[in-house]
Amino acid sequence: MNIQLIIVALLFAAAVFHVGRLVYKSLTAKKGCGSNCKCGVDFSNIDSPKNR
């Protein structure tokens, strides 16, 4: 094997690993509340806009 083929194979393996990791992270459930997500805010006292 020449050095160019080894470099291309390593880059390809790194790219496949990176894409696989992105897909895995997007499919797994989020554990907690992120910053500034407002998931703990109570919106029950907010009036809805009036129909005109």
Secondary structure, 3 states (H helix, E strand, C coil): CCHHHHHHHHHHHHHHHHHHHHHHHHHCCCCCCCCCCCCCCCCCCCCCCCCC
